[in-house]
Amino acid sequence: MRFSLIFEAQIVDASPRGERQVFDELVEQALLAEQLGFDVVWSVEHTSLTHYAHMSAPETFLAYIAGKTNRIGIGHGVVCLMPAMNHPIKVAERVATLDILSKGRVHFGVGKGGSQQEAGAYGYDLKELQPIIDEAMYLIPKMFVNDEIEHNGPHITIPLRPIHPKPYQQPHPPMYMACTNLDTLGRAGQRGLGALVLGFGGPEEVAKKNKIYRDAWATRDVADQVGCRPIQHLAALCPTIVLDDVEQARKIGIRGQRYFYESLNYWYGGGPRPDPDSWGDELVEAGTDTIITTKLASETITMDLRPDEGGRRPSSGILSAKNAYGSVADCIDYVEQLAAAGADEILFMTNMGTVPQWAQLETLRKIGTHVIPHFR
């Protein structure tokens, strides 16, 4: 089991001051995570999604983190493979360079992005992107291992060229796919790639996705393999706030998760712009009865903030069925459920716009001091 962090650089204050602050905070968290024994720092890649994700240059952020750390993994979760945004040659060169400078710590995820807002910024129609992404996905690992490459495909043309440098890891860093729907889960398994899943629906949803992924992996055809390093690995997102004050952890977590979901729904589902200033404590409480439905890529997802009335702790009313908010014991219990559902890696997410830095740092300390040792 791996224990990791994933960063969106989500903010409420979208001014230059707010952006400087969130990056300073994420660097502080990444350095603390290395000290506490976390395995990987993952960074998303999004563009033009104000408030939801300001992590638009993960290669720069991750290189900075790599230079300040010695052990922790450096994860692209994921690189968007639209050629106008990230041409396959430049992706191969950047990933290999980062792998060299980090002494083989890179984890390389690929995907297409999830909204027309992003695809349209580079002149693409989201619905027509998948064949282009697939072509780039198969090309890049060939650049890692071949002295020269030439390609004349339906969407990408590359004249005969040597691509330098080659990665530190041989034959290349482990590769993963962002899996936002059931079709991509199947493709990840069939292609021998690790799967990065959202898991907003809790352990039950993760278990269903795990079965699809493992079945596809078990029946994969080597001819469909992406790259030269097949890995069977499922990583699941886990919104988490862990504090000594359990009720405070719940309030901070629910508020942050609500902002995260409503920001997601604004860009992906056409919902209203989130306005955290309109929420008093009574609305944070009401958030435990909130259900938000949105469209992410080709999957409709329901994000449910209601308490688990029939689950493992029906009397506590502390944890939603879809997160790890509360005490160390609550977090351990939830991680155990995700592990039982098939997760090989937990992607702890504390970087939800309204969550203060002190609560994120305290959560990391609780996870590093108590949760990670419990499983090792």
Summary of the structure (lengths in Angstrom):
residues: 376
radius of gyration: 19.9
end to end distance: 8.6
largest distance: 65.7
contacts: 1327
relative contact order: 0.14
helix: 44%
strand: 20%
